[in-house]
Amino acid sequence: MKKALLFLVLTFCMFSCSDNEEDNMNPLNGNWNMKSYTATVPNPPVLENGDIIWKINNANLTIDNNVEDEYPYMLQSGFYPIEQGEQKITISIAGGDSEWNYTLNDNELILSGNSGPNAPVIRFERR
């Protein structure tokens, strides 16, 4: 009985520790405050702290967009599945996927679109 209980405890710890290690290894995990959105649009956004927050947790993105009525071209508040590759992130949205290149420097995340020289560039800071 003691051996079976010890086996169950060790198995639980092994799986719990691996999940935590995986979470800690993903440098994009966390809350990101959108600082700027640069693109060729008629009404470029002027963002203040907390207007748009992206919460990344491995394969999930949750967006809190408090200015979506003013800037309808920005992703709206909601939940979006994502895939991460080497320096790339793909966001699953209705009507197709949105692919972005990313750069991560300390507490700054920069996303740049793949659609040529006029593609949007989005800057975030870690919260």
Secondary structure, DSSP 8 states (H G I E B T S, - for coil): -HHHHHHHHHHHHHHHHHHHHHHHH-TT-EEEEEEEEE-S-SS-----TTSEEEEEETTEEEEEETTTTT-TTS--SEEEEEEEETTEEEEEETTEEEEEEEEEETTEEEEEESSSTT--EEEEEE-
